[in-house]
């Protein structure tokens, strides 16, 4: 039986960090072996035993394994696991910044062991902020540090954390060769209280006298102003430079400040227009944002109302003044509309068919048709977009629009026509059948007449047809294009009026 011990896939026979136990080993049986599985395994090593084919979580040392097949054949193998030397370090010295704020200071380290390259983990003791990982130079220096007090930790290429060399330190203090004053800005006066104002202020805290000087660079306009404060500033970004001139070369430190402002006061709104012309049912609902709550409201039509919603409004223009907690103001103008006055006229364009003509209001419209019944209550005779008159009398309509607004129309009166001086001819007995009729009706004279004229009128007395007939005893009158309703015929025989008869056409 041929036996080989290999590192587990993705692992190494070497420990990653000094004192760790992250190595692994696996047993592989050669394919040419004459042994017969299954196999049993017995591992031994520093404080380690196992009966698996894979050995994990191993520390540094020599490991042996005995493999036995099903026939009792035995083979032994061993493997040495190594570890890197311990990573140890010490802060040797510091090199101060050339100027306060220059951030060109250096910390030099003494490093022993581990695996290069190394990374410094540096924490600013003053602010408590840990800087981003800093690559250690080949000369074991931590570069580009600002004036402050630091704690230094060290890691190597295997992410192993170093420990201090005996008697060493991880502390470092960097000063400045020229102690220029740090530019500090009073945060209380940074913000602009009312959007769009120029009330920002910037002030150096504890400004120093000569040989120090201060200048401000307005990045909005490019202007440069000397002095330790700026007043009446708009929103924007400003750079403060603190210059120490009693040296060669002189030292300058800078600080960048942004003056901010609150969001502008604004109002979203919903307007409910007046429902019927002349009513006071309008409403305005507003929602305020921006500025600083709480808000006060003043309406142009009633300054006593301190509310973001007003009701019972006539149509018109309303102005709202909003004042926030900083006394910043915004003015909004709203227009409450209304429909045109609802007007209704009816007309009988087709004899006895009444049609409405409506303007104003809000469509769609609904109609109720009424008949005058004075002195009693008027009678509802129909609904819909038209009405067919069925009897004499006075008619009008009531319209209702989509908002429930109503109005009444003019009145149209139908009067039964009176024809004075009509004489009934003695020897004629005229019959009309059927009456009412749908398509045609017959006018029967009772005998043959030599000459006869028949005139057809509508209920308003308008002549519709005039027929001249000879030697006829019956005449068939056809409906043709006439609509349902009441008509009248006048019969004249040999120049003498016989009578007027009422006809009714229906479906």
C-alpha positions as CSV (number, residue, x, y, z in Angstrom):
1,X,0.0,0.0,0.0
2,X,1.4,3.4,-1.1
3,X,0.5,6.4,1.2
4,X,0.9,10.2,0.8
5,X,-0.1,13.1,3.1
6,X,-1.1,16.4,1.3
7,X,-2.4,19.8,2.5
8,X,-6.2,20.0,2.3
9,X,-7.4,21.9,-0.8
10,X,-7.2,25.7,-0.1
11,X,-5.0,25.2,2.9
12,X,-1.2,25.1,3.6
13,X,1.1,23.0,5.7
14,X,2.2,26.3,7.2
15,X,0.4,28.1,10.0
16,X,-0.8,31.6,8.9
17,X,0.2,33.4,12.1
18,X,2.5,32.6,14.9
19,X,0.7,30.5,17.6
20,X,-2.3,29.8,15.4
21,X,-3.9,26.4,14.6
22,X,-5.4,26.8,11.1
23,X,-3.4,24.1,9.2
24,X,-4.9,21.0,7.7
25,X,-3.7,17.6,6.3
26,X,-5.4,14.9,4.2
27,X,-4.4,11.3,3.5
28,X,-4.5,10.0,-0.1
29,X,-4.0,6.4,-1.2
30,X,-2.1,5.9,-4.4
31,X,-4.3,4.6,-7.2
32,X,-1.7,1.9,-8.0
33,X,-2.0,0.5,-4.4
34,X,-3.1,-3.1,-4.0
35,X,-4.7,-2.3,-0.7
36,X,-8.5,-2.9,-0.2
37,X,-10.7,-0.3,1.6
38,X,-12.3,0.7,3.7
39,X,-9.4,2.1,5.7
40,X,-9.0,3.1,9.3
41,X,-6.8,6.1,10.3
42,X,-5.0,7.0,13.5
43,X,-3.4,10.5,13.7
44,X,-0.9,11.6,16.3
45,X,0.8,15.0,16.9
46,X,1.3,17.8,19.4
47,X,-1.7,17.5,21.7
48,X,-3.7,16.0,18.8
49,X,-5.3,12.6,17.9
50,X,-7.9,11.8,15.3
51,X,-9.4,8.8,13.4
52,X,-10.5,10.8,10.3
53,X,-8.8,10.9,6.9
54,X,-8.6,14.7,7.2
55,X,-6.9,16.4,10.1
56,X,-7.8,20.1,10.7
57,X,-7.2,22.9,13.2
58,X,-3.5,21.9,13.5
59,X,-0.8,23.9,15.2
60,X,2.9,23.8,14.3
61,X,4.7,20.4,14.8
62,X,5.3,16.9,13.4
63,X,2.2,14.8,12.6
64,X,2.0,11.1,11.9
65,X,-0.7,8.9,10.6
66,X,-1.2,5.1,10.5
67,X,-3.5,3.7,7.8
68,X,-4.9,0.1,8.0
69,X,-6.8,-1.5,5.1
70,X,-9.6,-4.2,5.4
71,X,-6.9,-7.0,5.2
72,X,-5.0,-5.6,8.1
73,X,-2.2,-4.2,5.9
74,X,-0.6,-1.2,7.7
75,X,1.4,1.8,6.4
76,X,2.7,4.9,8.2
77,X,3.5,8.5,7.1
78,X,4.4,11.8,8.7
79,X,4.4,15.6,7.8
80,X,6.0,18.6,9.5
81,X,3.8,21.8,9.9
82,X,5.7,25.1,10.2
83,X,4.7,28.6,11.4
84,X,6.0,32.1,10.7
85,X,8.1,33.9,13.3
86,X,6.2,36.1,15.8
87,X,5.4,39.6,14.5
88,X,6.7,42.2,17.0
89,X,7.2,45.9,16.8
90,X,8.1,49.1,18.7
91,X,7.7,52.9,18.1
92,X,11.3,54.1,17.7
93,X,10.8,57.8,16.9
94,X,8.6,60.5,15.4
95,X,9.2,63.4,13.0
96,X,6.9,66.3,13.6
97,X,4.8,68.1,11.0
98,X,6.4,71.1,9.4
99,X,3.3,73.2,10.2
100,X,0.1,72.6,12.1
101,X,-2.3,71.2,9.6
102,X,0.4,70.2,7.1
103,X,0.0,66.5,7.9
104,X,3.5,65.5,6.9
105,X,4.6,63.9,10.1
106,X,6.3,60.5,10.4
107,X,6.3,57.6,12.9
108,X,9.3,55.2,12.6
109,X,8.9,51.6,13.7
110,X,11.2,48.7,14.7
111,X,9.6,45.5,13.2
112,X,10.7,41.9,13.8
113,X,9.2,38.7,12.3
114,X,5.9,38.2,10.6
115,X,5.4,38.3,6.8
116,X,6.0,41.5,4.8
117,X,4.5,43.8,3.6
118,X,3.1,45.4,6.8
119,X,0.1,47.6,7.4
120,X,-0.2,50.2,10.2
121,X,-3.5,50.6,12.1
122,X,-3.3,54.1,13.6
123,X,-5.8,55.6,16.0
124,X,-5.9,59.4,16.7
125,X,-6.1,59.5,20.5
126,X,-7.6,63.0,20.5
127,X,-10.6,62.3,18.2
128,X,-10.8,58.5,18.8
129,X,-10.9,58.0,15.0
130,X,-9.0,55.1,13.5
131,X,-7.3,56.2,10.2
132,X,-7.7,54.1,7.1
133,X,-5.0,51.3,7.0
134,X,-1.6,52.8,6.1
135,X,1.0,50.8,4.1
136,X,4.3,50.7,6.0
137,X,7.3,51.9,3.9
138,X,10.3,49.7,3.3
139,X,12.1,51.7,5.9
140,X,9.4,50.8,8.4
141,X,7.9,54.4,8.5
142,X,4.2,55.5,8.9
143,X,3.9,58.6,6.7
144,X,1.6,61.6,6.2
145,X,0.4,62.1,9.8
146,X,-1.1,65.3,11.2
147,X,-0.2,66.8,14.5
148,X,-1.8,64.7,17.3
149,X,-1.3,61.8,19.7
150,X,-1.5,58.3,18.2
151,X,-1.8,54.6,19.1
152,X,-0.1,52.3,16.6
153,X,-1.0,48.7,15.9
154,X,0.6,46.5,13.2
155,X,-0.5,43.7,10.9
156,X,1.4,41.7,8.4
157,X,0.6,40.2,4.9
158,X,-1.2,37.3,6.5
159,X,-3.4,39.7,8.6
160,X,-1.5,38.6,11.7
161,X,-1.7,41.2,14.5
162,X,1.7,42.1,16.0
163,X,2.7,42.4,19.6
164,X,5.0,44.8,21.3
165,X,8.7,44.1,21.6
166,X,9.6,43.7,25.3
167,X,9.9,47.1,26.8
168,X,8.5,48.7,23.6
169,X,5.6,51.2,23.2
170,X,2.7,51.7,20.7
171,X,2.3,55.4,21.5
172,X,3.5,58.4,19.5
173,X,3.1,62.1,19.8
174,X,3.5,64.4,16.8
175,X,3.9,68.1,17.3
176,X,4.3,71.0,14.8
177,X,7.6,72.7,14.0
178,X,5.6,76.0,13.7
179,X,2.5,76.1,15.9
180,X,-0.1,77.9,13.7
181,X,-3.6,78.1,15.1
182,X,-6.2,75.5,13.9
183,X,-9.0,77.3,12.1
184,X,-12.2,76.7,14.1
185,X,-15.6,78.1,13.1
186,X,-18.4,78.9,15.6
187,X,-21.1,76.3,14.6
188,X,-23.9,78.4,16.2
189,X,-23.8,81.0,13.4
190,X,-23.2,78.7,10.5
191,X,-26.7,78.1,9.3
192,X,-29.0,80.6,7.5
193,X,-32.4,80.6,9.3
194,X,-34.5,81.8,6.3
195,X,-33.9,80.2,2.9
196,X,-32.4,82.7,0.5
197,X,-31.2,85.2,3.1
198,X,-27.6,86.4,3.5
199,X,-27.3,86.2,7.3
200,X,-24.6,83.5,7.7
201,X,-21.6,84.3,9.9
202,X,-18.1,82.7,10.3
203,X,-15.8,83.4,13.2
204,X,-12.4,82.1,14.2
205,X,-12.5,80.8,17.8
206,X,-9.8,82.5,19.8
207,X,-8.0,84.2,17.0
208,X,-4.2,84.9,17.5
209,X,-2.4,88.2,17.0
210,X,0.6,88.9,14.8
211,X,2.5,87.2,13.3
212,X,-0.7,85.3,12.6
213,X,-3.2,86.5,9.9
214,X,-6.4,85.1,8.5
215,X,-8.1,85.2,5.1
216,X,-11.3,83.8,3.7
217,X,-11.8,82.5,0.2
218,X,-15.4,82.6,-1.0
219,X,-15.7,79.7,-3.4
220,X,-19.0,81.1,-4.6
221,X,-17.6,84.3,-6.0
222,X,-13.8,83.8,-5.8
223,X,-13.5,86.8,-3.5
224,X,-10.8,86.8,-0.8
225,X,-11.4,88.7,2.5
226,X,-8.9,89.4,5.3
227,X,-9.9,89.2,9.0
228,X,-10.9,86.6,11.6
229,X,-14.7,86.8,10.8
230,X,-17.2,87.2,7.9
231,X,-20.7,88.5,8.2
232,X,-23.9,88.6,6.1
233,X,-23.0,85.5,4.1
234,X,-25.2,83.6,1.7
235,X,-25.2,79.8,1.5
236,X,-22.0,78.4,0.1
237,X,-18.5,77.1,0.8
238,X,-15.7,79.1,2.3
239,X,-12.0,78.3,2.9
240,X,-10.2,79.8,5.9
241,X,-6.4,80.2,5.8
242,X,-4.4,80.8,9.0
243,X,-0.9,82.1,8.0
244,X,2.1,82.2,10.3
245,X,4.6,84.6,8.7
246,X,7.5,84.7,11.3
247,X,9.3,81.8,9.7
248,X,11.0,80.8,6.5
249,X,9.2,79.4,4.7
250,X,5.9,80.6,6.3
251,X,3.3,78.0,7.4
252,X,-0.4,78.0,6.4
253,X,-3.2,75.8,7.7
254,X,-6.6,75.8,6.1
255,X,-10.2,74.7,7.0
256,X,-13.1,74.4,4.6
257,X,-16.6,75.4,5.9
258,X,-20.0,75.2,4.3
259,X,-22.8,77.5,5.3
260,X,-26.1,75.7,5.0
261,X,-29.7,76.9,5.0
262,X,-33.0,75.4,5.8
263,X,-35.4,74.3,3.1
264,X,-37.7,77.0,1.8
265,X,-41.2,77.2,3.2
266,X,-43.6,75.7,0.7
267,X,-47.2,74.5,0.7
268,X,-49.0,71.8,-1.2
269,X,-52.7,72.4,-1.5
270,X,-56.1,71.0,-2.5
271,X,-58.8,73.4,-3.6
272,X,-62.5,72.4,-3.6
273,X,-64.4,74.9,-5.9
274,X,-67.8,76.3,-5.1
275,X,-70.5,73.8,-6.2
276,X,-73.2,76.2,-7.4
277,X,-72.7,79.8,-8.7
278,X,-73.0,82.2,-5.8
279,X,-72.8,79.6,-3.0
280,X,-70.1,79.7,-0.2
281,X,-69.1,76.0,-0.3
282,X,-65.4,76.4,-1.4
283,X,-62.6,74.9,0.6
284,X,-58.7,75.2,0.7
285,X,-56.6,72.5,2.3
286,X,-52.9,73.1,2.6
287,X,-49.8,71.1,3.9
288,X,-46.7,73.1,4.8
289,X,-43.1,71.9,4.7
290,X,-39.6,73.4,4.9
291,X,-38.5,76.1,7.3
292,X,-38.8,75.3,11.0
293,X,-42.1,74.2,12.6
294,X,-44.4,75.2,14.2
295,X,-46.1,77.4,11.6
296,X,-48.6,80.3,12.0
297,X,-51.1,81.0,9.3
298,X,-52.8,84.3,8.3
299,X,-55.5,84.4,5.6
300,X,-56.3,87.6,3.6
301,X,-60.0,87.3,4.0
302,X,-59.9,86.7,7.8
303,X,-56.6,87.2,9.6
304,X,-58.0,85.7,12.8
305,X,-58.0,82.2,11.3
306,X,-54.7,80.5,12.2
307,X,-55.3,77.2,10.4
308,X,-53.9,75.5,7.3
309,X,-57.5,74.7,6.1
310,X,-60.4,77.1,5.5
311,X,-64.0,76.3,4.5
312,X,-67.3,78.0,3.5
313,X,-65.6,80.1,0.9
314,X,-67.1,82.2,-1.9
315,X,-65.4,82.1,-5.3
316,X,-62.4,84.4,-5.4
317,X,-58.7,84.9,-4.7
318,X,-57.2,84.1,-1.3
319,X,-53.7,84.9,0.0
320,X,-52.1,82.8,2.8
321,X,-49.1,84.1,4.7
322,X,-47.1,81.3,6.5
323,X,-44.7,82.2,9.3
324,X,-42.3,79.6,10.8
325,X,-40.6,79.5,14.2
326,X,-37.7,81.6,12.9
327,X,-40.2,84.3,11.7
328,X,-39.4,83.3,8.1
329,X,-42.4,83.9,5.8
330,X,-43.9,82.5,2.6
331,X,-46.9,83.8,0.8
332,X,-49.2,81.6,-1.3
333,X,-52.1,82.7,-3.5
334,X,-55.0,80.3,-4.2
335,X,-58.0,80.8,-6.5
336,X,-61.4,79.2,-5.7
337,X,-63.5,78.8,-8.8
338,X,-67.2,78.3,-9.4
339,X,-69.3,77.2,-12.4
340,X,-71.2,79.7,-14.5
341,X,-74.8,80.4,-13.5
342,X,-77.1,77.5,-14.4
343,X,-79.6,78.7,-17.0
344,X,-82.5,76.7,-18.7
345,X,-84.8,77.6,-21.6
346,X,-87.2,75.2,-23.3
347,X,-88.4,75.4,-26.9
348,X,-91.0,73.5,-28.9
349,X,-89.1,73.2,-32.2
350,X,-91.3,70.3,-33.3
351,X,-94.9,71.3,-32.5
352,X,-95.6,69.7,-29.1
353,X,-92.1,68.2,-28.4
354,X,-90.3,70.3,-25.7
355,X,-86.5,70.4,-25.7
356,X,-84.2,71.9,-23.1
357,X,-81.3,74.3,-23.8
358,X,-79.0,74.5,-20.8
359,X,-75.9,76.7,-20.1
360,X,-73.6,77.0,-17.1
361,X,-73.5,74.6,-14.1
362,X,-71.7,71.3,-14.4
363,X,-72.8,68.6,-16.8
364,X,-74.4,66.1,-17.0
365,X,-77.8,67.5,-16.5
366,X,-81.1,65.9,-15.4
367,X,-84.6,67.3,-16.2
368,X,-88.0,67.0,-14.6
369,X,-91.0,68.2,-16.7
370,X,-93.8,69.9,-14.9
371,X,-97.4,71.0,-15.8
372,X,-98.9,74.1,-14.2
373,X,-101.9,73.1,-12.0
374,X,-102.7,76.4,-10.4
375,X,-104.1,77.0,-7.9
376,X,-103.1,73.5,-6.8
377,X,-99.6,72.1,-6.7
378,X,-97.9,71.7,-10.1
379,X,-97.8,68.1,-11.5
380,X,-94.7,66.2,-12.5
381,X,-95.4,64.8,-16.0
382,X,-92.1,63.4,-17.1
383,X,-88.3,63.2,-16.9
384,X,-85.5,63.1,-19.5
385,X,-84.0,65.2,-22.2
386,X,-87.3,66.0,-23.9
387,X,-91.0,65.9,-23.3
388,X,-94.0,65.2,-25.7
389,X,-97.0,67.3,-24.8
390,X,-100.2,65.2,-24.6
391,X,-102.8,67.8,-23.6
392,X,-103.4,71.5,-23.5
393,X,-101.9,73.5,-20.6
394,X,-98.7,75.3,-19.5
395,X,-95.4,73.4,-19.2
396,X,-91.9,74.1,-17.8
397,X,-88.8,72.1,-16.8
398,X,-86.5,71.9,-13.7
399,X,-82.9,71.2,-14.4
400,X,-80.4,69.6,-11.9
401,X,-76.7,69.6,-12.7
402,X,-73.9,67.2,-11.5
403,X,-73.3,69.2,-8.3
404,X,-77.0,69.2,-7.4
405,X,-77.6,72.8,-8.4
406,X,-81.2,73.5,-9.8
407,X,-83.0,76.1,-11.8
408,X,-86.4,76.5,-13.5
409,X,-87.1,77.2,-17.2
410,X,-89.5,79.5,-18.9
411,X,-93.1,78.3,-19.4
412,X,-94.8,77.3,-22.7
413,X,-98.6,77.2,-23.0
414,X,-100.7,75.1,-25.4
415,X,-104.3,76.4,-25.9
416,X,-107.1,74.6,-27.7
417,X,-107.8,76.5,-30.9
418,X,-111.2,78.2,-31.3
419,X,-112.6,78.7,-34.8
420,X,-115.6,81.0,-34.6
421,X,-118.5,80.9,-37.0
422,X,-118.0,77.3,-38.2
423,X,-121.3,75.9,-39.5
424,X,-121.9,72.2,-39.7
425,X,-123.1,71.2,-43.1
426,X,-126.6,69.8,-42.8
427,X,-126.3,66.8,-45.2
428,X,-122.9,65.4,-44.3
429,X,-122.1,62.9,-41.6
430,X,-118.2,62.8,-41.5
431,X,-116.5,59.9,-39.7
432,X,-112.8,59.6,-39.0
433,X,-111.4,56.1,-38.1
434,X,-109.3,54.9,-36.5
435,X,-108.6,57.9,-34.2
436,X,-106.1,57.8,-32.5
437,X,-104.1,56.1,-35.3
438,X,-100.5,55.0,-35.9
439,X,-99.8,54.9,-39.7
440,X,-103.0,56.1,-41.4
441,X,-106.6,57.1,-40.8
442,X,-109.7,57.4,-43.1
443,X,-111.9,60.4,-43.4
444,X,-115.4,59.1,-44.6
445,X,-117.8,61.8,-46.0
446,X,-120.8,59.4,-46.1
447,X,-121.3,60.0,-49.8
448,X,-119.4,61.2,-52.9
449,X,-118.6,64.9,-52.8
450,X,-117.8,67.0,-55.8
451,X,-115.2,69.3,-54.2
452,X,-113.6,69.1,-50.8
453,X,-110.6,70.8,-49.1
454,X,-108.9,69.3,-46.1
455,X,-106.4,71.3,-44.0
456,X,-104.2,69.7,-41.4
457,X,-102.9,71.9,-38.4
458,X,-100.6,71.2,-35.4
459,X,-101.7,72.2,-31.9
460,X,-100.2,75.7,-32.4
461,X,-102.4,76.3,-35.4
462,X,-99.6,75.9,-37.9
463,X,-100.8,74.6,-41.3
464,X,-99.0,71.4,-42.2
465,X,-100.9,70.0,-45.2
466,X,-103.6,71.3,-47.6
467,X,-105.4,68.7,-49.7
468,X,-107.8,69.6,-52.7
469,X,-110.1,66.7,-53.6
470,X,-112.8,66.0,-56.2
471,X,-115.5,63.3,-56.6
472,X,-114.4,61.4,-53.6
473,X,-116.3,59.7,-50.7
474,X,-113.3,58.7,-48.6
475,X,-109.8,60.1,-48.1
476,X,-106.9,58.2,-46.4
477,X,-104.6,60.5,-44.5
478,X,-101.1,59.0,-43.9
479,X,-98.9,59.8,-41.0
480,X,-95.8,60.3,-43.1
481,X,-93.0,62.0,-41.0
482,X,-95.3,63.3,-38.4
483,X,-94.5,62.7,-34.8
484,X,-96.8,61.6,-32.0
485,X,-99.2,64.2,-30.8
486,X,-102.4,66.1,-31.3
487,X,-103.4,67.6,-34.7
488,X,-106.6,69.2,-36.1
489,X,-108.2,69.0,-39.6
490,X,-110.5,71.5,-41.1
491,X,-113.0,70.2,-43.7
492,X,-114.5,72.6,-46.3
493,X,-117.0,71.2,-48.9
494,X,-118.0,73.4,-51.8
495,X,-116.5,76.5,-50.1
496,X,-118.4,75.9,-46.9
497,X,-116.6,74.9,-43.7
498,X,-117.9,71.7,-42.3
499,X,-116.1,71.5,-39.0
500,X,-112.7,71.1,-37.2
501,X,-111.8,67.6,-36.0
502,X,-109.2,66.5,-33.5
503,X,-106.7,63.8,-34.6
504,X,-104.3,61.9,-32.3
505,X,-101.2,60.2,-33.6
506,X,-99.5,57.6,-31.4
507,X,-97.1,54.6,-31.6
